[in-house]
Amino acid sequence: MTDEGATALARVLTTNTTLQELHVDQNQITDEGATALARALTPGCALKTLYAKNTAMTRAGKGALRKAGCGAGVEVVVGDDSD
């Protein structure tokens, strides 16, 4: 999956009422895609866990996802902060 796919997925997550766990591991998502996904993680979001390990995100993208997840009550698993 690329950033374009992550952005499309983020749009779907804003109306999601059933999906609680999402794995986007081992994809080509960069900080751009991470930012789109982060915007979709809002309080009341049905998603409970987001796995995004082994992607093309840098420390900044991972941090954006973690911060958004924390504010929304979503566990975000992105691995270590190596770029």
ChimeraX attribute file (.defattr): number of C-alpha atoms within 10 A of each C-alpha:
attribute: neighborCount
match mode: 1-to-1
recipient: residues
	/A:1	14
	/A:2	14
	/A:3	20
	/A:4	13
	/A:5	13
	/A:6	22
	/A:7	20
	/A:8	13
	/A:9	16
	/A:10	21
	/A:11	15
	/A:12	12
	/A:13	20
	/A:14	17
	/A:15	11
	/A:16	14
	/A:17	12
	/A:18	10
	/A:19	12
	/A:20	13
	/A:21	13
	/A:22	13
	/A:23	12
	/A:24	16
	/A:25	17
	/A:26	13
	/A:27	17
	/A:28	17
	/A:29	25
	/A:30	18
	/A:31	21
	/A:32	16
	/A:33	23
	/A:34	27
	/A:35	23
	/A:36	21
	/A:37	25
	/A:38	21
	/A:39	17
	/A:40	24
	/A:41	26
	/A:42	18
	/A:43	14
	/A:44	12
	/A:45	20
	/A:46	20
	/A:47	24
	/A:48	17
	/A:49	17
	/A:50	22
	/A:51	16
	/A:52	22
	/A:53	18
	/A:54	15
	/A:55	21
	/A:56	20
	/A:57	24
	/A:58	16
	/A:59	14
	/A:60	15
	/A:61	24
	/A:62	27
	/A:63	19
	/A:64	18
	/A:65	27
	/A:66	21
	/A:67	15
	/A:68	21
	/A:69	26
	/A:70	15
	/A:71	12
	/A:72	19
	/A:73	17
	/A:74	24
	/A:75	17
	/A:76	21
	/A:77	17
	/A:78	21
	/A:79	13
	/A:80	11
	/A:81	12
	/A:82	8
	/A:83	11
